[in-house]
Amino acid sequence: MKKKLLWIALALAMGTQAFALEPAAPPLLMPLQQQSQAANLSANFLTRFHYKPMPLDDAMSEKIFDRYLKSLDPEKLFFTQADVDQFSAARTKLDDAIYSEDLNIPFLMFNLYEKRTVERLTYARSLLKQGFTFDQQESYEITREKEPWPKSEAEINDLWRKRVKNDWLRLKLAGKDDKSIRDTLDKRYDTSISRVYKMKSDDVFQVFMNAYAMSIEPHTNYLGPKASEDFDIAMKLSLVGIGAVLQERDEYTTIRELVPGGPAASSGKLAVGDRIVGVAQGEKGTLTDVMGWRIDDVVKLIRGDKASKVQLDVLPADAGPDGKHKNVVLVRDKITLEQQSAKKTIMKVKTGTTTRQVGVISLPTFYQDFDARRKGDKDFKSATRDVARLLEEMKKDKVDTVLIDLRNNGGGSLNEAVELTSLFIGKGPVVQQRNSQGKVSVESDSSAGVVWNGPLGVLINRGSASASEIFAAAIQDYGRGLIIGEPSFGKGTVQTMVDLDQIAQSDKPKFGELKMTVAQFFRINGGTTQLRGVSPDINFPVISDTESFGESSYDNALAWVQIKPADYKPTGDLTDMLPLLQMRYEARISKEKDFQYLLEDVKEATAQRKKNLISLNEADRRKERDAQEAKTKLRDKANGGKDKSDQDDGLQANERNLTADLAAEKARKDAKDVILNEAANVLGDEVDLLKTNHKLAARVLPGAVFAADQKQD
């Protein structure tokens, strides 16, 4: 221990000296006492109560070390091999650091990372003075995650030269002149440097603790007090504030969106593009200048108790830097994040000579306001309650079938997944859970009645995980509906929130929470979605990069296993229908231009990922761009329209004009959703088959009554 303390003291001294010699370097960040205590509390809990308890020892320390380095510098663009070697003695010391409540080592590593970040970005800015020529045959590696650490300063400088050269070339190909390019990139790199100076010890601790937690298992995480608050907001879809979506642009806290019905929108005094430069509590409070602040720190000042007042010093959107400010006082209120709530649309699809109405319910997450439900609030926010309401509306709209869109729904409340399933199957088991002791329990909702008993489809993709997979798997096992799309994520584990403040009996939130895996869930047929996900009945093209996204991409994911099936009875049988639907689907997409375009794009993206190189030769890049533009023009001509949304302007999101950025975002939202459209067509085919074949309908939906379009078997 004495040697370890001596090593840390020497490292700190060296670090301090190095920073003192370079004024541009960021200040040293040091661990806080409560962070060291929180790490110790977490370790004691994780080693005893995790679903896969693992000792915090030298072997685990090495895993944490490697994961922490990867978290800091995933593309290996900041550290050299010498930097990594400098901390090699710490590889087996991180377990001791956590247990002894001494986190100087990970903080030293982070401080060096910040120092290197400033150095690399400063070097990048220096390259802008000389400019570039683009007649050489060289290429830039798009991702470097699997590459070794650069062996020297010369090697890492060459990597950054190519990186900056690519940034310059993208802007040049977009039509920018040299001065504009130089100004844009200089500002971009300078903004990145300024972010480094805004880092706090909480950021360091969050990254380090997640490196530990995720070294046990991919879905175990540490949430500091701020992250814990954000998680709570995401689950209940509400907060107390002014109802404005804020974004950092040019060091200003800028209003990107006003929530309808919120205090900011209702006041009529604020507009999109307005910049908040000062915040005060109450009408007569002292204004705090927030120019250049981190966005989360500004948000913290603006949020507060319901019915309390907040004062804003605002620079209007159309005013220059020295323009006249306006003072706005708002009364904070509860804001419901409706954009994340379940939403419905009704699509019309043609099957033969008949038009079918497909009711689509988009569900971004399985949300629930746990606190409100626990307190007995009859109007607590719930995904199931919202979907049930939309289903009742759709019945009045006389839809022929319902499609639940779970694409990119990463999960949420297990209870919501169970209750939502019951809206379509009624009473019965939905999912099985097995805890760390091997005890299996069956989750079901015995109180729910069926809200929709007609044809049903569930649309999934690689981003559909956890609760989404529970729902989709249950619908599939019961034979209740069609699963359409690409194989899901493959997350078959259950997490619970552990309040470290409660364990430590702390009155104030200072230790954060653990999101800890405590069980594995299994389908009612005995299988699990772990690793393999849910396989669709009708397979759409795989768009995602399965090598880097999904449970199988993790090196420490739990294995696929099987247990005994639950006691359940399928409500339908889709077996005879699937070949017919598959045949219709394949015949249709072979003629559908937009779907064929999608297949072409997926093929090109896959080839580019495998190649992992992009040319830095201007003639080659122009040739590639011209070919892409020619292909786009042909598509536009075939579709009778013009679309510029996929053209590369070389800019990052916060570098674009806000009005243009919002318009582009709206265009993306309004763009034709080829996958959703085809999923609706598949369900239209299903309705067509059910209404024209009574025997098939009796097997698929024995409890439903259909009015046949034609009288035939």
Salt bridges, closest charged atoms under 4 A:
GLU22 OE1 - LYS115 NZ 3.80
GLU62 OE1 - ARG91 NH2 3.46
ASP66 OD1 - ARG91 NH1 2.78
ASP83 OD1 - ARG116 NH2 2.89
GLU119 OE2 - LYS115 NZ 2.67
GLU119 OE1 - ARG116 NH1 3.00
GLU138 OE1 - ARG161 NH2 2.94
GLU138 OE2 - LYS165 NZ 2.70
GLU141 OE1 - ARG144 NE 3.60
GLU145 OE2 - LYS70 NZ 2.89
GLU153 OE1 - ARG120 NH1 3.08
ASP158 OD1 - ARG161 NE 2.92
ASP167 OD2 - ARG188 NH1 3.87
ASP183 OD2 - LYS179 NZ 2.93
ASP186 OD1 - ARG125 NE 2.83
ASP190 OD1 - ARG125 NH1 3.20
ASP203 OD2 - ARG294 NH1 2.53
GLU217 OE1 - HIS50 NE2 3.89
GLU229 OE2 - ARG303 NH1 3.47
ASP230 OD2 - LYS226 NZ 2.56
ASP230 OD1 - ARG303 NH1 3.96
ASP232 OD2 - LYS236 NZ 3.30
GLU248 OE2 - LYS198 NZ 3.14
ASP250 OD1 - LYS187 NZ 2.71
GLU251 OE2 - LYS198 NZ 3.61
ASP274 OD2 - LYS326 NZ 3.36
GLU283 OE2 - LYS309 NZ 2.66
ASP296 OD2 - ARG294 NH2 2.86
ASP297 OD1 - LYS200 NZ 2.59
ASP313 OD1 - HIS325 ND1 3.04
ASP333 OD1 - LYS306 NZ 3.92
GLU338 OE2 - LYS381 NZ 3.69
ASP371 OD1 - ARG374 NH2 2.28
ASP386 OD2 - LYS381 NZ 3.08
ASP386 OD1 - ARG389 NH2 3.78
GLU392 OE1 - LYS395 NZ 3.39
GLU393 OE1 - LYS344 NZ 3.16
GLU393 OE2 - ARG389 NH1 3.50
ASP397 OD2 - LYS344 NZ 2.98
ASP400 OD1 - LYS691 NZ 3.55
ASP405 OD2 - ARG407 NH2 2.82
GLU419 OE2 - ARG373 NH2 2.93
ASP477 OD1 - ARG523 NH2 2.70
ASP545 OD2 - ARG609 NE 3.72
GLU551 OE1 - HIS219 NE2 2.57
ASP555 OD1 - ARG67 NH2 3.27
ASP576 OD2 - ARG699 NH2 3.06
GLU592 OE2 - LYS672 NZ 3.79
ASP594 OD2 - LYS672 NZ 2.86
GLU600 OE1 - ARG635 NH2 3.08
ASP601 OD1 - LYS631 NZ 3.84
ASP601 OD1 - ARG635 NH2 3.00
GLU604 OE2 - LYS631 NZ 2.59
GLU618 OE1 - LYS172 NZ 3.10
GLU618 OE2 - ARG622 NE 2.92
ASP626 OD1 - ARG625 NH2 3.36
ASP648 OD1 - ARG170 NH2 2.76
ASP649 OD2 - ARG656 NE 2.74
GLU655 OE2 - ARG188 NE 2.66
ASP661 OD2 - ARG256 NH1 3.14
GLU665 OE1 - ARG256 NH2 2.78
GLU665 OE2 - LYS669 NZ 3.57
ASP670 OD2 - LYS666 NZ 2.66
ASP673 OD2 - ARG407 NH2 2.70
GLU678 OE2 - ARG588 NH2 2.69
ASP685 OD1 - ARG584 NH1 3.48
ASP685 OD2 - ARG588 NH1 2.74
ASP688 OD1 - ARG356 NH2 3.32
ASP688 OD2 - ARG584 NH1 3.01
ASP709 OD2 - ARG356 NH2 2.48
